[in-house]
Amino acid sequence: MPASLALGRPAEPFADAKARLAAAVEDAREEILDLSHRIHASPEFAFEEHQAAGWVAEVLARHGFAVEHPAGRLATAVRATRKGGRGGPGPRIGILAEYDALPGLGHGCGHNTMAASGVGAAIALAAIADDLPGEIVFFGTPAEERGSGKQFMIEDGLFDGIDAALMFHPCDRNHVESHPLASEDVEVVFHGLQAHAAADPWKGLNALDAMVLLFSSVGLWRQQLRPDARVHGIIQEGGTAANIIPERTKAWFMLRSPDQAEYERMKDRFRAMAEAAAAATGTTVDIVFSGGAMSMKHNTALEARWVANAAAYGIVDQGPDPNSGSTDMANVSWVCPTIHPELAIADEGTPGHSILFRDAAATPRADETTLLAATLVAQTAYELFADPSLVESAWQEFRSKS
């Protein structure tokens, strides 16, 4: 179990301010956890998170934030700002939150804890806003599981001028460094021609044969893929009746690689295989790539501050996560210095995107981790507000990496 906030002792530097932030999180405990529980009980999927986004916006408005909802083109995006009271120039620090769920599973990735912890960090920073320079900028980001909502927000200019971005993610381990894979959704639709499967099948063009060929090609391709690359998919439409040659089939694939250049080569190869399956069966194919997530641009200057702040609460960093998925938080890391640390809400070995992890996200342990995450995000953000040299170091490292 994570160390209780009551037992945690803020580390230097800025111990007094960090203690005030921890106290502000504790004061808002019921409000933060109520938000987490409501979101968990009412899962909403990509770009449909209307209740969650509304609840988040309401809480932020109560704590003095100027709230944009919707923000940019996305109806379920939230952007909320609160200026510091010290006046003069200062950094603009982004606090991020996610709240989308998984179809058929609910919050099997624990995004309810992410929404609540991000809001909690914003509440804590608002409590000491009079002592801050610059601006607190909160981002409620839709569609992480499918659709890459953050990329839309980046393209809409909502991250322009942000000096750093911070967001916690629940896990079965405690660590700050991860290596998410570049990823994209691929919709593949084969178009054929219906015919009676018994009386005159030779008159048809079998779209299901094309899809089976594509899946077979992907299976054979895996032998030549790098060990850290991934291709996986499901058939969403396979035909309407066994005695009708299918005229339309549809699949949802995902491609992943830790290397951006290798990922682009994978896309080209996948497209060629789909087109070859169409040619072999006399069908046609539509291929649509969407929702791209990038590989992560790490920032050790920010990571070091998270590790130090977490250590003050007895949290030992366990090193990089060996089980990488994908996240559009990585897209943000190519816009400004970014960290995406993880804290455990379940025993090590509990799989993400599972019923076990979904249930873990609504336990007392998850609640305490949510509060701790809110505190650590707020404390790390405070250091950026208070120490211009840390912001400059983070940006120097950001600019040094391609």
C-alpha positions in Angstrom: 0.0 0.0 0.0 1.3 3.5 -0.6 2.3 5.4 2.4 -0.5 7.4 4.0 -0.5 11.1 3.3 -0.7 11.7 7.0 2.6 9.8 7.5 4.4 11.5 4.6 6.9 14.2 5.3 7.5 16.6 2.4 11.1 16.8 1.3 13.2 19.9 0.8 13.3 22.2 -1.1 10.2 24.2 -0.4 9.0 22.1 2.5 6.5 24.6 3.9 4.7 25.1 0.6 4.6 21.4 -0.1 3.1 20.8 3.3 0.4 23.4 2.5 -0.3 21.6 -0.8 -0.6 18.2 1.0 -3.0 19.8 3.5 -5.1 21.3 0.7 -5.5 17.8 -0.9 -6.5 16.4 2.5 -9.0 19.2 3.0 -10.6 18.3 -0.4 -10.5 14.6 0.2 -14.2 14.0 0.0 -14.6 16.1 -3.1 -11.7 14.4 -4.9 -12.8 10.9 -4.0 -16.4 11.5 -4.8 -15.4 12.6 -8.3 -13.3 9.4 -8.7 -16.1 7.2 -7.6 -18.7 8.9 -9.8 -16.6 8.6 -12.9 -15.8 4.9 -12.1 -19.5 4.1 -11.7 -20.5 5.8 -15.0 -17.9 4.7 -17.6 -18.0 6.7 -20.9 -16.0 5.9 -24.0 -13.9 7.9 -26.4 -15.2 11.4 -27.2 -18.4 10.5 -25.3 -17.3 11.5 -21.8 -20.0 14.1 -21.3 -20.8 13.4 -17.6 -17.2 13.1 -16.6 -16.1 16.3 -18.4 -19.0 18.2 -16.9 -18.3 17.0 -13.4 -14.6 18.0 -13.8 -15.5 21.4 -15.1 -17.9 22.0 -12.2 -15.3 21.2 -9.5 -12.7 23.4 -11.1 -15.1 26.3 -11.4 -15.9 26.0 -7.7 -12.2 26.5 -7.0 -11.8 29.7 -8.9 -10.7 28.4 -12.3 -11.8 30.1 -15.5 -13.2 27.0 -17.4 -13.5 26.4 -21.1 -15.8 23.5 -21.7 -15.9 22.4 -24.5 -12.3 23.3 -25.3 -11.2 23.5 -28.9 -13.1 21.2 -31.3 -13.8 18.4 -28.8 -17.1 18.6 -26.9 -15.7 16.6 -24.0 -12.4 18.5 -23.6 -11.8 20.8 -20.7 -9.3 23.6 -20.3 -9.2 25.6 -17.1 -6.8 28.4 -16.0 -6.0 30.2 -12.8 -3.4 32.9 -12.7 -1.0 33.2 -9.8 -1.3 36.2 -7.5 2.4 37.3 -7.4 2.1 39.2 -10.7 4.9 39.5 -13.3 6.1 36.7 -15.6 6.1 33.1 -14.6 5.7 29.6 -16.1 2.5 28.1 -17.3 2.3 24.6 -15.9 -0.1 22.1 -17.3 -1.9 19.6 -15.1 -3.6 16.9 -17.1 -6.4 14.4 -16.5 -8.0 11.6 -18.4 -11.5 10.2 -17.9 -12.4 7.8 -20.8 -13.2 4.2 -20.2 -12.9 0.9 -22.2 -15.8 -0.5 -24.2 -17.1 -3.6 -22.5 -14.8 -3.2 -19.5 -15.3 0.2 -17.9 -12.4 1.8 -16.1 -10.1 -1.1 -16.6 -7.2 1.4 -16.9 -8.2 3.4 -13.8 -8.8 6.7 -15.6 -11.2 7.7 -12.8 -8.2 8.0 -10.5 -6.4 10.1 -13.1 -9.3 12.6 -13.4 -9.6 12.9 -9.7 -5.9 13.2 -9.0 -5.5 15.9 -11.7 -8.4 17.8 -10.3 -7.0 17.3 -6.8 -3.6 18.8 -7.8 -5.4 21.8 -9.4 -7.4 22.3 -6.2 -4.2 22.2 -4.1 -2.4 24.7 -6.3 -5.4 27.0 -6.4 -5.3 27.0 -2.6 -1.9 28.7 -2.7 -2.3 30.5 -6.0 -1.8 33.9 -4.4 1.8 32.9 -3.7 2.5 31.6 -7.2 3.8 33.4 -10.3 2.6 32.4 -13.8 -0.5 30.3 -14.4 -2.0 27.0 -13.5 -3.5 25.4 -16.7 -5.7 22.3 -16.3 -6.4 20.0 -19.2 -9.2 17.5 -19.2 -8.3 15.2 -22.1 -10.8 12.9 -23.8 -10.2 9.7 -25.8 -6.9 8.3 -24.6 -7.9 4.7 -25.1 -8.9 5.3 -28.7 -8.7 8.5 -30.7 -5.8 10.4 -29.1 -7.8 13.4 -27.9 -4.6 15.2 -26.8 -3.4 15.3 -30.3 -6.6 17.2 -31.3 -6.0 19.6 -28.4 -2.4 20.1 -29.5 -3.5 20.9 -33.1 -6.1 23.3 -31.7 -3.4 25.3 -30.0 -4.5 24.5 -26.5 -0.9 23.6 -25.4 0.7 26.6 -26.9 2.9 28.4 -24.4 2.8 25.6 -21.8 6.2 25.2 -20.0 5.7 21.7 -18.6 3.0 19.0 -18.4 2.4 16.6 -15.6 0.0 13.7 -15.2 -0.2 10.6 -13.0 -1.3 7.1 -14.2 -2.4 4.2 -12.0 -0.3 1.0 -12.3 0.7 -2.1 -10.4 4.2 -0.6 -9.8 5.7 2.8 -8.7 7.8 4.4 -11.3 8.3 7.6 -13.3 9.9 6.3 -16.5 8.0 4.4 -19.1 8.5 3.6 -22.7 5.1 3.8 -24.5 5.0 2.5 -28.0 4.1 4.7 -31.0 0.6 3.5 -32.0 -2.2 4.1 -34.3 -5.7 2.7 -34.9 -6.3 1.2 -38.3 -9.8 0.6 -39.7 -9.8 -1.9 -42.6 -12.9 -2.5 -44.7 -13.0 -5.0 -47.6 -15.7 -4.6 -50.2 -16.8 -7.7 -52.2 -19.9 -8.9 -53.9 -22.8 -11.0 -52.5 -23.8 -14.3 -54.0 -25.4 -17.5 -52.7 -22.7 -19.6 -51.0 -24.2 -22.9 -52.2 -26.0 -22.2 -55.5 -23.6 -19.9 -57.3 -20.6 -18.9 -55.1 -18.5 -18.3 -58.2 -20.5 -15.1 -58.8 -19.4 -13.6 -55.5 -16.3 -11.7 -54.3 -15.6 -12.8 -50.8 -14.7 -10.0 -48.5 -14.2 -12.4 -45.6 -11.6 -14.3 -47.6 -9.7 -11.0 -47.9 -9.9 -10.4 -44.2 -8.7 -13.9 -43.4 -5.8 -13.4 -45.8 -4.9 -10.2 -44.0 -4.9 -11.8 -40.6 -2.9 -14.7 -41.9 -0.4 -12.3 -43.4 -0.1 -10.4 -40.1 0.5 -13.7 -38.3 3.3 -14.6 -40.7 4.7 -11.0 -40.5 5.1 -11.2 -36.7 8.1 -13.6 -37.3 10.0 -10.8 -38.9 8.9 -8.0 -36.6 11.2 -6.6 -33.9 10.5 -8.2 -30.4 9.2 -4.8 -29.1 6.8 -4.2 -32.0 3.1 -5.2 -31.9 0.3 -5.8 -34.3 -3.1 -6.9 -33.0 -6.7 -6.7 -34.3 -10.3 -7.9 -34.2 -12.9 -8.5 -36.8 -15.9 -6.3 -36.2 -18.0 -7.3 -39.1 -17.5 -10.7 -40.8 -20.7 -11.3 -42.8 -24.4 -11.7 -42.3 -25.2 -15.4 -42.9 -23.2 -18.5 -43.6 -25.0 -19.1 -46.9 -24.2 -15.6 -48.3 -20.8 -14.7 -49.7 -19.8 -11.7 -47.5 -19.8 -8.4 -49.4 -18.3 -6.4 -46.5 -16.0 -7.1 -43.7 -14.5 -4.7 -41.2 -11.6 -5.0 -38.7 -9.9 -2.8 -36.1 -6.1 -3.2 -35.9 -3.5 -1.4 -33.8 0.2 -1.1 -34.8 2.8 -0.3 -32.2 6.6 0.3 -32.1 8.9 2.1 -29.6 10.8 3.6 -32.6 9.0 6.3 -34.6 10.9 5.6 -37.8 10.3 1.9 -37.6 6.6 2.5 -36.9 6.3 4.4 -40.2 7.8 1.4 -42.0 5.3 -0.9 -40.3 2.5 1.3 -41.6 3.7 1.0 -45.1 4.0 -2.8 -44.8 0.6 -3.2 -43.3 -1.0 -1.1 -46.0 0.7 -3.3 -48.7 -0.5 -6.5 -47.1 -4.1 -5.2 -47.0 -3.9 -4.2 -50.6 -2.4 -7.6 -51.5 -5.3 -9.4 -49.8 -7.8 -7.4 -51.8 -5.9 -8.1 -55.0 -5.8 -11.8 -54.3 -9.6 -12.0 -53.7 -10.8 -9.5 -56.4 -12.2 -7.2 -53.7 -11.4 -3.6 -52.8 -10.1 -2.2 -49.5 -10.4 1.0 -47.5 -7.6 1.7 -45.0 -8.0 4.5 -42.5 -5.3 5.3 -39.9 -6.4 7.5 -37.0 -5.7 8.3 -33.3 -1.9 8.3 -33.5 0.1 8.2 -30.3 3.9 8.8 -30.4 6.9 7.5 -28.5 7.9 9.3 -25.3 10.4 12.1 -25.1 11.7 11.7 -21.6 12.7 14.6 -19.3 15.1 13.5 -16.6 15.1 17.0 -15.0 11.4 16.7 -14.2 11.6 12.9 -13.5 14.2 13.5 -10.8 11.9 15.9 -8.9 9.0 13.5 -9.0 11.2 10.7 -7.6 12.5 12.9 -4.8 9.0 14.1 -3.9 7.6 10.5 -3.9 10.5 9.3 -1.8 9.4 11.7 0.9 6.2 9.6 1.2 8.1 6.3 1.3 7.6 5.6 -2.4 10.6 3.9 -4.0 11.0 4.2 -7.8 11.0 0.6 -9.2 12.6 1.6 -12.6 11.1 1.6 -16.1 7.9 -0.3 -16.7 8.7 -3.4 -18.8 5.1 -3.7 -20.0 4.6 -0.7 -22.3 1.3 0.1 -24.0 0.7 3.4 -25.8 -0.5 6.8 -24.7 -1.2 10.2 -26.3 0.5 11.8 -23.3 3.6 10.9 -25.4 2.4 13.4 -28.0 2.4 16.1 -25.4 6.1 15.2 -24.6 7.0 16.4 -28.1 5.4 19.8 -27.4 6.9 20.6 -23.9 8.8 18.9 -21.1 6.5 16.2 -19.8 6.3 13.4 -17.2 3.8 10.6 -16.9 4.7 8.8 -13.7 2.8 5.8 -12.3 1.8 4.7 -8.8 0.4 1.4 -7.7 -3.2 0.9 -7.0 -3.0 -2.9 -7.0 -0.5 -5.7 -6.3 2.4 -6.1 -8.7 1.4 -8.5 -11.5 -2.2 -7.2 -11.7 -2.8 -6.8 -15.5 -4.0 -3.5 -16.9 -7.1 -3.4 -19.1 -8.6 -6.2 -17.0 -11.6 -6.7 -14.6 -9.1 -7.0 -11.8 -7.6 -3.6 -12.5 -11.1 -2.1 -13.0 -12.2 -3.3 -9.6 -8.9 -2.2 -8.0 -9.6 1.4 -9.3 -12.5 1.7 -6.8 -10.8 0.4 -3.7 -9.6 2.3 -0.6 -6.0 1.6 -1.8 -6.8 3.4 -5.1 -8.4 6.2 -3.1 -5.2 6.8 -1.1 -3.1 6.6 -4.2 -5.3 9.1 -5.9 -4.8 11.6 -3.1 -1.0 10.9 -3.0 -0.8 11.4 -6.7 -2.7 14.7 -6.4 -0.2 15.8 -3.8 2.9 14.8 -5.8 1.7 16.4 -9.0 1.0 19.6 -7.1 4.3 19.6 -5.3 6.3 18.9 -8.5 4.3 21.7 -10.2 5.1 24.0 -7.3 8.8 23.5 -7.8 8.5 24.6 -11.4 6.7 27.7 -10.3 9.2 28.5 -7.6 12.4 27.6 -9.3 13.0 29.2 -12.8 16.2 27.2 -13.1 14.3 23.9 -13.1 12.1 25.1 -15.9 15.1 26.1 -17.9 16.9 22.8 -17.2 13.8 20.9 -18.4 13.7 23.0 -21.6 17.4 22.6 -22.3 17.0 18.8 -22.1 13.8 19.0 -24.2 15.6 20.9 -27.0 18.6 18.6 -26.9 16.6 15.6 -27.9 15.4 15.1 -31.5 
